[in-house]
């Protein structure tokens, strides 16, 4: 059997930018002045994209059981092709803030450009599975993938996998001697996966690439009449040896069952090593060389940890319920990342989490001038500024004093608690989620000098009347002493959230049969209803991914509805 899928998508986007009201305080006149004209310029950006993706898949399968033996196998072929066309136009200095049409803009800084993008993949895949007497399980699978993103010599990669399982609880020695355990299964797996996704616009890394100059300020005069012309320039150095990034995944686990399998539990240990990661080697090449090296398959990381879950289900009584708990602990580590030869040991990423923070360590805030005078400090430091530690003990504060710490914004612990209860025709479903061991950097003033500080930062700032403040003096994004990545601005991003809730009621069938309705179910619920966390005091969500705290927030949704089956 097989299938073919044809996806066609048109995307049209218009971005209309205009100034907004903002006020700056003039302490000489004790007034607030509207600085709207300095916040932004009126502009229009129009982006039109057409996406076309075709997918083809065909499979030949075999499945047979005889006596205690079971065989299952298939071979398949898959092909995917994607084409994207894009046209973009930009103009600024519109005639009016009320008219969002591109013809009203000036020719100054205008830009009209476009391009096309394509990629494709081809795969030959197969799997063979075997089981004996429902006790011993084994499976071998493999994919032979080819990618448009690599040169012909390294285009194809083989990615095999193997897994095995042993149902110990089905053995006679276990059944006859062990009571209270209904299921015990040991399983293990190993496999490789390939990644060729380098992002849109990053194809042809194995070719010498040129780019057309589109900015008129960079045009060049040619010919005897000095005509202004655009030109092409070398945009990237090729790497003819690039190939697949590879992840080596290893897992070993146990499955348990108790109380007639009403209580079940699983435990897994995993180790995922990513190698041949495509990254640039620029860090070890001095900036004065002016070289921009191509990406190479040199990066390596590992992510290891444990998954475990426990679930209790009661379905034999009128009151039915289900309660579960799952938890993952994972720790990433950089095995190799290109780093400058002269980088301080305390800033190196090798052996640390992939996205670990590099920060200035602090002693809090300077409270007196004597504290400033008796310590190494940034130029211009004064009471109310951050007190940064002199890590390298050289008597001055420089970028060498930054320290790479174990914490990152990626949680080491993530967990969930699914709950469900049903009595007669009423049911309730809940899902709780949470995370722990995560630190997020919150630097709201990094948004820009025109943006007012949030109330929590402003109200408890350092002043002559508030020398024991919680936060430094008022500052903006240009402040080199306070608007810095420092451990002072790291916050605990742990949370416990009611992710979803739904209550439902099913009408009796006798009531519906006269109307020709088989089933009618009413429901009401919501998502992201509330959370317990330490970030509310900063008006932020603990899952924010922006150090300024500005990001698209979690959406709280309420819903009611009815399902009808005829």
Secondary structure by P-SEA (a helix, b strand, c coil): ccbbbbbbbbbbbbbbbbbcbbbbbcccccccccccccccccbbbbbbbbbbbbbbbbbbbbbbccccbbbbcccbbbbbbbbbbbbbbbbccccccccccccccccccccccccccccccccccbbbbbbccccbbbbbbbbbcccccccccccbbbbbbbbbbbccccccccccccccccbbbbbcccbbbbbccccccccccccbbbbbbcccccccccccccccccccccccccccccccbbbbbbbcbbbbbcccccbbbbbbbbbbbbccccccccccccccccccccccccbbbbbbbcccbbbbbbcccccccccbbbbbbbbbbbcccccccccccccccccccccccbbbbbccccccaaaaaaccccccccccccccccccccccccccccccccccccccccbbbbbbbbcccbbbbbbbbbcccbbbbbbcccccccccccaaaaaacccccccccccccccccccccccccccccccccccccccccccccccccccccccccccccccccccccccccccccccccccccccccccccbbbbbbccccccc
